[in-house]
Amino acid sequence: MLSGTFNLRLNFLEALAQDLGDKQFNLVKGFMKQFTDGTGGNQVQKLYADILTTVQSVNTDLDLNPGPTGAFGAVLFNTLKGILVLADDLNPGDLTVGNVTNGIVGPFGAATNSIKVPPGGAFVSLNPSATGWTVTAGTADLLRIASAATVGNYTSNIILLGT
């Protein structure tokens, strides 16, 4: 059984000094999505979370069907509903998420499209619909995390949600 909350919160204060005080704009914005156990809208049944460590110029392909090894064994995805990639501040270059033959189309638009995640950056994409993003064994089931050619060690946190 799996349930949880995805919560994103922004809280910024912009101020402009004046002779007799200041002007302020306080931006507070939140986004919260509740997930319950199941295969419908706003439901998930699979969770994969890992710390990926690698060196320059390495492609790590996560095979979502038959599934990477999670906390309780293989996590076989039929649909993907959430992707979160957090790049470490000390990474010497960008991570590339996507761009792999037989890759998931998901939020990328095509299997060979990708998103760059700079050091300290994040890539987040959610599809809480009942259908999510389709994962098809052998033809659309890979998620690539590739490190840049810049010499050094790369660390990222990968979290996947689905059914």
VMD Tcl script that draws the C-alpha trace (Angstrom):
set ca {
  {0.00 0.00 0.00}
  {1.33 3.43 -0.93}
  {0.06 6.93 -0.19}
  {1.65 10.32 0.27}
  {1.82 14.00 -0.52}
  {3.88 15.93 -3.04}
  {4.35 19.44 -1.69}
  {6.10 22.36 -3.40}
  {6.24 25.72 -1.66}
  {7.69 29.08 -2.73}
  {8.16 31.95 -0.27}
  {9.96 35.05 -1.56}
  {10.14 38.63 -0.26}
  {11.08 41.42 -2.65}
  {11.82 44.77 -1.02}
  {12.69 48.22 -2.33}
  {14.17 50.74 0.12}
  {12.47 54.15 0.21}
  {13.36 57.37 2.08}
  {10.65 56.81 4.68}
  {10.23 53.05 4.73}
  {10.17 50.45 2.00}
  {7.93 48.74 -0.49}
  {7.49 45.01 -0.15}
  {6.03 42.25 -2.24}
  {5.64 38.92 -0.50}
  {5.09 35.97 -2.82}
  {3.80 32.82 -1.18}
  {2.67 30.05 -3.49}
  {2.11 26.40 -2.76}
  {1.28 23.33 -4.74}
  {0.20 20.14 -3.05}
  {-0.93 16.88 -4.61}
  {-2.27 14.02 -2.49}
  {-1.76 10.48 -3.77}
  {-3.62 7.45 -2.48}
  {-3.07 3.78 -3.23}
  {-4.50 2.58 -6.54}
  {-4.36 2.93 -10.32}
  {-6.76 5.84 -10.93}
  {-6.36 9.59 -10.94}
  {-4.22 10.89 -8.05}
  {-3.28 7.30 -7.22}
  {0.04 5.45 -7.21}
  {1.17 1.96 -6.32}
  {4.91 2.07 -7.04}
  {7.73 4.13 -5.55}
  {11.39 4.07 -6.53}
  {13.92 6.26 -4.71}
  {17.70 6.13 -4.96}
  {20.87 8.16 -4.67}
  {22.75 7.88 -7.93}
  {26.51 8.43 -7.81}
  {28.67 8.29 -10.90}
  {31.58 9.97 -12.68}
  {31.79 12.03 -15.87}
  {30.42 10.75 -19.19}
  {28.40 7.88 -17.72}
  {24.87 6.96 -18.81}
  {22.70 5.31 -16.18}
  {19.63 3.73 -17.80}
  {16.86 2.83 -15.37}
  {14.79 0.04 -16.92}
  {11.30 0.70 -15.54}
  {9.83 -2.55 -16.82}
  {11.02 -5.13 -15.52}
  {11.93 -2.48 -12.97}
  {14.84 -1.17 -10.92}
  {15.42 -2.54 -7.42}
  {13.66 -0.52 -4.76}
  {13.29 -0.85 -1.00}
  {11.18 -4.03 -1.31}
  {12.60 -5.57 -4.50}
  {11.99 -4.88 -8.20}
  {9.68 -1.93 -8.90}
  {7.92 -2.78 -12.17}
  {6.21 0.29 -13.65}
  {3.29 0.14 -16.11}
  {2.74 3.87 -15.91}
  {4.86 6.71 -14.59}
  {3.11 9.51 -12.72}
  {5.99 11.45 -11.22}
  {9.68 12.09 -11.84}
  {11.92 14.03 -9.48}
  {15.65 14.46 -10.14}
  {17.65 16.55 -7.67}
  {21.21 17.34 -8.75}
  {23.82 17.87 -6.05}
  {25.24 21.39 -5.66}
  {28.80 20.04 -6.05}
  {28.26 18.29 -9.39}
  {30.90 19.59 -11.84}
  {28.43 19.74 -14.75}
  {24.85 19.18 -15.87}
  {22.90 15.96 -15.74}
  {20.84 15.04 -18.79}
  {17.52 13.31 -18.11}
  {16.04 11.43 -21.08}
  {17.41 11.03 -24.63}
  {17.67 7.28 -24.95}
  {16.51 4.72 -27.52}
  {13.50 2.83 -26.09}
  {13.06 5.64 -23.57}
  {9.83 6.70 -21.95}
  {8.16 9.54 -23.82}
  {6.53 10.95 -20.69}
  {7.13 14.64 -20.18}
  {9.88 14.77 -22.82}
  {7.59 14.61 -25.88}
  {9.78 11.98 -27.57}
  {12.12 9.25 -26.32}
  {15.15 11.07 -27.71}
  {14.31 14.45 -26.12}
  {15.87 15.44 -22.80}
  {16.04 17.95 -19.97}
  {19.29 19.39 -18.55}
  {19.55 19.62 -14.76}
  {22.40 21.92 -13.65}
  {24.30 21.51 -10.38}
  {21.94 22.33 -7.51}
  {18.99 22.16 -9.90}
  {15.89 20.02 -10.00}
  {13.62 18.48 -12.58}
  {10.07 17.73 -11.47}
  {7.22 16.50 -13.59}
  {3.89 15.08 -12.39}
  {1.08 13.44 -14.31}
  {-1.51 12.46 -11.69}
  {-4.10 11.42 -14.31}
  {-5.46 7.88 -14.32}
  {-3.40 7.03 -17.41}
  {-0.11 8.70 -16.35}
  {2.71 8.22 -18.85}
  {2.80 4.79 -20.46}
  {5.74 2.49 -19.80}
  {6.00 -0.28 -22.41}
  {8.41 -3.16 -21.78}
  {11.17 -3.33 -24.39}
  {10.13 -0.28 -26.41}
  {9.39 2.62 -24.04}
  {10.72 1.70 -20.61}
  {14.11 3.36 -20.12}
  {14.86 6.54 -18.19}
  {18.42 7.78 -18.73}
  {20.36 9.93 -16.29}
  {23.61 10.98 -18.00}
  {26.49 12.89 -16.46}
  {28.36 15.57 -18.40}
  {31.89 15.15 -19.77}
  {33.27 17.54 -17.12}
  {35.67 15.59 -14.90}
  {34.46 14.80 -11.38}
  {31.87 12.99 -9.30}
  {28.13 13.37 -9.89}
  {25.41 12.74 -7.32}
  {21.65 12.97 -7.70}
  {18.49 11.86 -5.96}
  {15.99 10.06 -8.19}
  {12.37 9.54 -7.15}
  {9.79 7.89 -9.41}
  {6.06 7.38 -8.77}
  {3.69 5.25 -10.80}
  {1.52 2.19 -11.07}
}
mol new
graphics top color blue
foreach p $ca { graphics top sphere $p radius 0.5 }
foreach p [lrange $ca 0 end-1] q [lrange $ca 1 end] { graphics top cylinder $p $q radius 0.2 }
display resetview
